[in-house]
Amino acid sequence: MLLQSMAEVEKLLLVHDSALRDLYQKIQPLLMPPEEPEKKRIGFDVRESRIKYRAKNKKEKKKA
């Protein structure tokens, strides 16, 4: 009688263990922090080639 009741308890614990494992696997993704959305930049974004500025030499000024 005692052996039979222990076998039933062990069987019940195995069922509960597998149910808890399944529940944990389903809950685990919900515990992760959510991904942050990409932040939008404020303002204008101009994509043009830059103009190269430089000081003219005295020789270049005389030629012009």
VEXPA-900415 format. One line per field, with one value per residue (C-alpha): x, y, z; residue number from 1. Coordinates in nm, 2 decimals. Layout:
N
px: X, ...
py: Y, ...
pz: Z, ...
k: NUM, ...
This chain:
64
px: 0.00, 0.28, 0.47, 0.17, 0.10, 0.46, 0.45, 0.14, 0.31, 0.61, 0.40, 0.21, 0.54, 0.67, 0.35, 0.38, 0.74, 0.68, 0.39, 0.61, 0.89, 0.65, 0.51, 0.86, 0.95, 0.64, 0.69, 1.06, 1.03, 0.79, 1.05, 1.30, 1.32, 1.15, 1.37, 1.39, 1.26, 1.51, 1.50, 1.41, 1.65, 1.51, 1.59, 1.70, 1.94, 2.12, 2.34, 2.54, 2.90, 3.10, 3.26, 3.63, 3.73, 4.09, 4.28, 4.43, 4.81, 4.94, 5.05, 4.70, 4.55, 4.78, 4.68, 4.31
py: 0.00, 0.25, 0.15, 0.22, 0.56, 0.66, 0.56, 0.77, 1.07, 1.03, 1.01, 1.32, 1.51, 1.42, 1.55, 1.87, 1.91, 1.88, 2.13, 2.38, 2.34, 2.41, 2.71, 2.85, 2.81, 3.00, 3.28, 3.33, 3.54, 3.77, 3.83, 3.97, 4.35, 4.48, 4.61, 4.98, 5.14, 5.34, 5.70, 5.95, 6.24, 6.58, 6.84, 6.84, 6.59, 6.74, 6.50, 6.71, 6.70, 6.95, 7.25, 7.26, 7.60, 7.70, 8.03, 8.14, 8.20, 8.53, 8.39, 8.26, 8.60, 8.78, 8.54, 8.59
pz: 0.00, 0.09, -0.22, -0.44, -0.29, -0.33, -0.69, -0.74, -0.58, -0.79, -1.11, -1.00, -0.94, -1.29, -1.44, -1.25, -1.33, -1.70, -1.67, -1.49, -1.74, -2.03, -1.84, -1.78, -2.15, -2.25, -1.99, -2.05, -2.37, -2.18, -1.91, -2.15, -2.18, -2.50, -2.79, -2.80, -3.12, -3.33, -3.22, -3.50, -3.54, -3.51, -3.77, -4.14, -4.28, -4.59, -4.78, -5.02, -5.11, -4.91, -5.07, -5.02, -4.88, -4.86, -4.85, -5.17, -5.19, -5.28, -5.62, -5.70, -5.61, -5.86, -6.14, -6.09
k: 1, 2, 3, 4, 5, 6, 7, 8, 9, 10, 11, 12, 13, 14, 15, 16, 17, 18, 19, 20, 21, 22, 23, 24, 25, 26, 27, 28, 29, 30, 31, 32, 33, 34, 35, 36, 37, 38, 39, 40, 41, 42, 43, 44, 45, 46, 47, 48, 49, 50, 51, 52, 53, 54, 55, 56, 57, 58, 59, 60, 61, 62, 63, 64
